[in-house]
Amino acid sequence: MALRPFKVRVPAPVLTDLKRRLANTRWPDEVAGSAWEYGANPDYVKELVSYWRDSFDWRAQETLLNSFPQFMAEIDGLDIHFIHVKGKGSRTLPLIISHGWPGSVFEMYKVIGPLTDPAGHGGDPADAFDLVVPSLPGYGFSGHPDRRAVNVAAIADIFARLMTDVLGYPRFGAQGGDWGAIITARMGQAYPERVVGIHLNMVPGVGGQVAEHEMTPEVEEWQRRGEEWQSEETGYSKIQGTKPQTLSYGLNDSPAGLAAWIVEKFRSWSDCEGEVERSYTKDELLTNIMIYWVTQTINSSTRLYYESTHHPTRVSPKARVEVPTGVAVFPKEIMRPPRHIAERTYNIQRWTVMPAGGHFAALERPAEFVEDVRAFFRPLRG
């Protein structure tokens, strides 16, 4: 499990081919005036693709990514890519942050500096972390699993080995959103002797029956949102959980199709009032999309839905997570149950209701994200 330094270097022919494909996009029709109601809005996707083809500078974004120390380590037969930045402080705490779909390690680029060098960003050096930000197996620059059942439990095991066996951290914290939240919760559940605490910006595994004494207006609103989500927003999850291979032929071949599939989620899941560029720049959206494109990981990334559907290992109310848990509740997050419901499953020590933000919190609201992570882990440093 020797570490290998890594740099992002996309061959020039890949970028030339991308521009050709963007220029030759065959556009679908639409229902007039439907905006985003039927899915990704053609006017916006055309605007984004035009910018991608004519103005987007991948080499500048590649330089940004390469400004962070990156490594590869082979674990369980898979190459695991990760950013690893040592903290600047007297008592740094190791912290692993896991992303989800359709995100990437790029989601964290705004928070890496403040978390590892708080004094350099107006904070207290006592809050410094040794930060590890891995690409999930099948995502970004990590290897593509070619076997079944590389599910949440398997990834949690891989990440625990990365932290302890590869990097030598006997105790560490974990943070995550989306799939990263489920992986983080699983690490806290499976490795309580290693994990000092977990911080989540999405709260998984808190379904089930609600007793009459637990019913409140907040619970009713949570249930209403859940029903609406199941009705209107789960099509992507159904196909990725059942037939990801079929989906991949189109998305792996068409950059416009890939952009539409991903950007629609950034719009729907963010606190942007329907205008995605209120939360992210075109460069940020396209850098994340490019990571999927140049690594050809849209298929291997969506397979995690299939593996989790057909080889499930989930945190559930029957398997409580006893390590200290902090939750940052962003108002446009997908899964945000009331605290008393979440406490069935988690040993919650901090619960922060944020004034704004959504699913991709580290990218959309980095200052609030950083402050809550610092505050939660402060008493757990030992």
C-alpha angles and dihedrals in degrees: 000000000000116000118247120197113238136201128184108244116165112193115244094238089061090057093045091051090048092055090049092051092047091050091050098048113147104216123215125229124252144201107264114254094005094125106183096337095105095037135280109015112243095217092055095042090051090050091049093047091049090053091045092053100042110024114017113109109208093177090061090052091046088055089050092052091046091054086079120071108252132188145178127222127178111230124171090350094307130108107234116201118204144165112232119188120174115224126245105227145085098262110022119187119215110238130182117202118197125199129203142207129338087010135087141192086284088075088075100050094106095050101044094081097045093046096047099035107028094162089057089054101046097275141109116281088219087073095061121133134200093229127211118184112179130189106237114247106276092021131101114326097349120103123275113248110234096187136069129263100033086148137148093290092049092049092047088053091049093050093047089053090047091055099042110022099034104030098028100235108145091185128028145151126245133210133182152154131202108356085353090063092054092046090047092050090048091052090051090049097044100037108034090148090062105031113076092190144327130235120201134189090186123041114218131184102034103117127114135091121335115217119228092249089055094056114112133152087262091056091048090052091048090052092047091052090048092053091048091049092051091049101045112017111039102078092100091051094049095054094040089049095049113022109015093147092061092050092050097067092068099037096044091050103040120055090191090054092048091049092050093049093051104035092052088063093048088053096045097044100043134081094248104118090239095308107101094195091064085074104029139022122238088249091056094047093047096045089058091046091047091057088060092043101049093043094042090226102140090101097043091045096051090048087076086074090053093047092048091049096046100030101030125189109165139164107250138178087256091061106051122203104228101182114100110279132201123193129197107198111205112191097234095045116128098228113038111144122180114275096248090055093047089051089067087072106023137052093231116199099163130028117179122185107206124214095225142000141080146217100324093052101162091055099037102038106016098160094055091042093052095046093051093048090049093048095047096050096040096091092040097062093092 
